[in-house]
Amino acid sequence: MTVVSNTSPLLNLALIERLHLIDAQFGEVVVPATVWNELTAGFDGHDRIEAFRDQGGIRVVSPEPTDLRIEFERELDRGEAAAIAYAVDIDADRVLIDEREGRATATRHDVPVTGVVGILLRASDRGDVDLEMELDALREAGFWISDALYDRALKIDTG
């Protein structure tokens, strides 16, 4: 399974110390160098992200800019554009992305998407985490989750 990630899911899982969920669910994830540069730009959690890479959880690639990536950069930030374009180019099984516009772009190009909330939902379903505690931790770390998404995730979790 080839999974490409944008910055947000990795960074936010690092902030709540849950990067191991990426490995448990997907194995290694691939990030374009543009995303890697964002991840290691001095944000809190960058040390955990670097350690996760050193343990084999992240593989950094340096794809050449493509017309598709340039097109995406008109609407998305550089990291999102690079991640989605690379996922399309290599026919990735999934892209990890949280931002609404990026998710819509990936979906239009037939790349399945999962965000940090989806990763936590899957982990909760497996009994690995308490979803409500993790969503609260994300909010405390500064990740914006609408009340509607928060409530919907908890409803899905309790099934």
Protein Blocks (a to p, Z undefined) as FASTA:
>chain_A
ZZdddfklmmmmmmnopmmmmmmmnopadddfklmmmmmnopahklmmmmmmmnopaccd
dddddfklmmmmmmmcfklmmmmmmmmmnopabdcdfblklmmmmmmnopacddfklmmm
mmmmnopacfklmmmmmmmnopacdfklmmmmmmmmnZZ
